Amino acid sequence: MLTPSQIKQLAELVNEADIDVQNIDAVYEYVGLIIEDIAGFECIAADELVKLQADVLAALKNR
């Protein structure tokens, strides 16, 4: 799906957008909005989306 570097870049975008990382729903929503604009991700399966969101959240917490 995405490389660790790309996950880190998504986490940086969340940080730059001043999303409260303690608000998991806000993080997940923002990640969903971002990946809608990435070619090929408009048809991502729900389980893949959940995994991607969890990966970004983990990257945010490991900062």
Secondary structure, 3 states (H helix, E strand, C coil): CCCHHHHHHHHHHHHHCCCCCCCHHHHHHHHHHHHHCCCCCCCCCHHHHHHHHHHHHHHHHCC
